[in-house]
Amino acid sequence: MILKRVVVTGLGAITPLGKDVASFWNGLSTGANGAGPITRFDASKFKTRFACEVKGFNPEDYFDRKEGRKMDLFSQFAMAAVAEAVTASGINSPDLDPDRIGVIWGSGIGGIGTFLDEVTEFNKGDGTPRFNPFFIPKMIADIASGHISIKYNFRGPNFTTVSACASSTHALIDAFTYIRIGKADVIVSGGSEAAVNPAGVGGFNALQALSTRNDDPSTASRPFDLDRDGFVLGEGAGCIILEEYEHAKKRGAKIYCEIVGGGMSADAHHITAPHPQGLGAIKVMQNALEDAGMTPEDIDYVNVHGTSTPLGDISETKAIQSVFGEHAYKLNISSTKSMTGHLLGAAGVIEAMASVLAVYHDLVPPTINHFTDDPGLDNKLNLTFGQAQKRTVRAALSNTFGFGGHNASVIFRKLQD
């Protein structure tokens, strides 16, 4: 089979750094920080009282109140990000065949806020079951892709991937695969998450996964720093429009770059901890490079999973050194989670977007909040500390790793005619 080429023709973003792609990229480029005290609920009794929330999000800016009440916040974020991407890409056109346009979305948790609200209300009563008729449709993780297809009449492949923090990267890989084997011309892909609520914060606190730097939230996400103490919970959505190259060229679409490879693997080690030797991370990057027909020397930038956890950051850098060898010292490496926090199931797509924009603008976003070198890391690696670095980015690789040992990597490259 001759595989078709796949390109990026649209982007949409709802993130802690801003509610559109321009503000998201400006925040990444300037080393902005999305963390602050939690406003969604009273977190005064929690170990962690801060997060990277989406600021100023009003659902009525995107749909009427009646429609919005049928959606959990994670679906509202999804619809908002998709609206920007669809408009920018021009795929909502009567000239395109809706049977050839699909939606493949990702979410690690789905409607956890809806679930929490409904169960809380039930427990306040006398045991009589009184539930909102939209409880189940709001909660289920696949519903965002359903809402998207219904709004735009996209009738191609439609489903949701669930693999914890790797969910939206797996969604992108599936979308890439479906297009290059000819099952669709265009796929709306990405992911969304909205877990800044008592269950989300409390659950991750119980795992001792979150930073507890309540006195200084803006510096709490410290990937690769000696004093890192956990990740900062984020929320939001990202959308990437993937399109078959000839289809995009024929209609004169703006092309950001080409997606050329995707890799998947499993740690098969532990439900929450990474493999200490990074074996799954090594394999997933090797698989992505093989899928793309590229060598390690073809990559200029790696957007790491880089969560700011004690074990994960060391494991991932060791894996990069194993895969890239001496070329690892010529790479730019950065963790944009230092700015956005960890968007769980949406992390993969917004970091893929950061990689797309790095290739497009030839600018590597930084890792902020570095204060003290960790002797357990090779500090000769260029971890892009402090500020963005200008360089030619021929190709970028983006890593995401999820609880359960789920690993996914994607590679974006400048378009080659």
Disulfide bonds with the S-S distance in Angstrom:
none
